[in-house]
Amino acid sequence: MPLASAETRLLVLNADPVFEDATLDILAGMDGLEIQVVRSLSEAIAILLEENFDAFVVEAEAASAVDQAIHIRQHFPSLRIMCVVPPWKATDAIAAAQEQNIKIIASRTSWRLSRGLAAFVQALEGASATPSEGIDPCHSLIGNLNQFSAAEILQMSCLSQRSGRFTFKSSRGNSEIYLQQGSVRHAVYGSLQGEAAVAEIFRWRQGRFYFEEGIISQEQTVNRPWAHLLIDNLQKLDETMELVGV
Amino acid sequence: MRDKKVETKLRLLTLQLENWKRLHDFITYGLDKARPIISAEQERQFTEIRANLLQETEYVFGALNTVSDLSGKAMNVLQRASSIRGVRELTNDEIRRLETEWNGVFTKLGVIQGQLKTLRKDLASQTPIQYYISRLFMRPARAH
């Protein structure tokens, strides 16, 4: 079996992990893998919010597996997802899954399953943890940073307990801030992550932004309450503005 | 190295322990007089856990070679705890028996889990060659 990196963590959703364990059995033989098994979608979402996993594997009947995988994709756009299903010919469902960047292994033969899983796990090595662009963005808020500052729109969203992703686009590049129930959970700008990225975005005065409701980051790089972040960053901004004034 | 059989046993055991813990949470809730409301959703979750345990215990205990030790106790717990409401209506003696038997199953499973984790740790520090040489010349380490 190929070796994966020591930190590779997989979350496996399987409603009957004791008796329908073909995938689990194969994964158990792979070195360097940490596997956690959940039985329901709600458990999976709760764990993905709490902990960081490199990939998510669903083992179930075809329609159910694709449905659950698409549901997870909507909340965790950067997560690598694979469905392990019995052979079936629902080409529409396959197309829908592939559109959502969900890999599918439809096989009953253990060697094909084994080969597919090994390739999937191997591909996780060195995979970037940077969240990717949403697949099907539904922008619930769009605007320009020269009319509303990042601080203003984040304050408004946090006060109304929003969960979702802000994408900021400017000549400096793209950045993202993920909110979860009114708190900043994750922020990324180029190589910067967490509070450093938030601080950077606070300074932007040009560009546009949009908000996608319901997209939750798997990663958590910001742990402080929004109010603390706001005060600190506004103070830093004031200091910066003072310097600019000088 | 990683032993697939040990990994499989640990997986089964972890799933089983998780369900026993959840069952205990619901039993504790049912016995808590300060919480008078038992919702339909709680009863549904309880039944689901109980159904999982009913179908999986024999198989898992068989895989762990503990059927004779645990099967009777486990079945007693599952039969007594038919629902959260049912737990609330048990007599004090029955509650004590339920808790003792649940504790017997949980303790034994916990001990086996510890042994298997120790075995896994030992195996992780060995190469396959070292492992097979040790099996040729020494008594194999046993989990239980």
Interface residues (C-beta under 8 A of the other chain):
Chain A: P17 V18 F19 D21 L24 D25 A28 G29 M30 D31 I35 V37 R39
Chain B: M1 R2 K4 E7 T8 R11 L12 T14 L15 N52 Q55 E56 Y59 V60
